[in-house]
Amino acid sequence: MVLDNVRDAEHVRPLLTGPSFVLVTSRDRLSGLAREDFALDVLDAEEARTLLVSRLGEERVDAGDELVAWCGGLPLALAIVAARAAEDPHLPLSAFAAELADERTRLDSLDTGDAETSVRTVFQWSYQQLSPRAARMFRLVGVHPGPDLTIPAATSLAGEPAEEAVRELVRANLLVEHTAGRFTCHDLLRVYAADRAEADEAEASRAVAVERMLDHYLHTLEELNRAHYWDHRGVLEDPPVPSPGTTPETFARQDEAEVWFQAERTVISAVVALADERGRDRHTWQLVWFVADLVERFGLWREWISLFERATRAADRLGDQVQVARLTFLRAAGHARLSELERALELFETTDLIWQEVGSVAGRVRAQAGVAWVLGEVGRTHEAIEVARKSLDLLRGDECRTPARMRLALHQLCGALVLAGRFAEALDLEAEWEAQDGPVNPHNVGHMQSELAAACIGLGRPAEAVPRLMAALEALGQMGTWVDMAYAENLLGDAHHALGDPAEARAWWEKAATRYAEHESPEEAAVRAKLAGSN
């Protein structure tokens, strides 16, 4: 016996009165009822294509990949599209794909006029069975950009504890826990949730939910920076205040915070794009501002550089030239990391001009450090030294001078001197660097020790370089980037090679080459050449 489209366990339980073989289908999990249960997922790309081929033939479906993607593997959607395409054999599948590409009309395109088979109607059956809280949670999923969300994020989105509602949506197969603690839904369901939000959730309620959602990610990032990063970005002229009902996440340890970010980074980028599209300029630039250290640490510039451009435009619309300068500097650093050095130099010079107009010597010093960095990278080492020296002299004579800023300027000059092969002059800067008072940023320690080690190697003193580089790696492990780590590891290979220990040299070069390969860096080739030459 087959019992199709069962509402829940209680709906079918009275029918199971004796020994029999019963096949029950339902959009509910039927918890506590099933002896053997199978959760049927959507079709993968190959299965979806096979379904279309069975209805339309191989030749016509050769151009159907986009259509498969928009249907998201949902068998009902694919069957509806196949039926429509069969009725119009001369219409290319690209025309149906174009209809489905528009979120506003996607569900209308899958409306057959038959309540038994229309996608919207089928979704509506599940939606109508939900409790009021779960129904509201489902609607609010429609204002979240995805691709997934957590219980804490759902709690901020709803402005109240959300776990019970989320679990009900999972039982109703309106959400899927695709990874432990992370919930998502089919793209067509997300479109339906957005439809229901617009129809059933007041406009003011939707706006407040979006505000809480934006604040959830913003204040989680702000607290992450404040608690776990040395030179955190939490100090702003106009510090953000979370809207009522927002419950940002906190992390006891830095590694926990970084695991959270890696899991959330696609969501955060989608949230930034949403904020920008909705004219939330403050959220747009502040979300990007607080994520900058993490983007730099993990080398995510390729996927984030366009969002930094959005953030810069948002700050400019608000008339905040200080933040425009800061974000332009970060964009320049990003382009430099991507080896787009002409663009990086242009943006660093633009940053310098903005800081000059603002009247900030400290800002100019930082921008000029960036100019010197890129000049060194393109082989204009003498110009790099000249810019770095002028920047350091400008800072020495200004009342805004601080130990942290002095260390930054000294490090930049040291690096330029190393690139020019003026190793003794580079080492001479160590005394002034050490003489600066106050606590030291671990990132800055890692940078400076790496450059001083490079100078030692250049002077034929590799034994002095090794402890410096080990100290650099320890500091960079606390707060550094993958490229800083790879640079130090590469230098350790050079030092051990000079010390006559080829096995240790190869071990360090292999680590550096692996890091460069992971990030598709052109530096990998040079390190691989050293490995090949050491065999």
Secondary structure, 3 states (H helix, E strand, C coil): CEEEEECCHHHHHHHCCCCCCCEEEECCCCCCCCCCCCCCCCCCHHHHHHHHHHHHCHHHHCCCHHHHHHHCCCHHHHHHHHHHHHHCCCCCHHHHHHHHHCCCCHHHHCCCCCCCCCHHHHHHHHHHCCCHHHHHHHHHHCCCCCCCECHHHHHHHHCCCCHHHHHHHHHCCCCEEEECCEEECCHHHHHHHHHHHHHHCCHHHHHHHHHHHHHHHHHHHHHHHHHHCCCCCCCCCCCCCCCCCCCCCCCCCHHHHHHHHHHHHHHHHHHHHHHHHCCCHHHHHHHHHHHHHHHHHHCCHHHHHHHHHHHHHHHHHCCCHHHHHHHHHHHHHHHHHCCCHHHHHHHHHHHHHHHHHHCCHHHHHHHHHHHHHHHHHCCCHHHHHHHHHHHHHHHHCCCCCCHHHHHHHHHHHHHHHHHCCCHHHHHHCHHHHHHCCCCCCHHHHHHHHHHHHHHHHHCCCHHHHHHHHHHHHHHHHHCCCHHHHHHHHHHHHHHHHHCCCHHHHHHHHHHHHHHHHHCCCCHHHHHHHHHHHCC
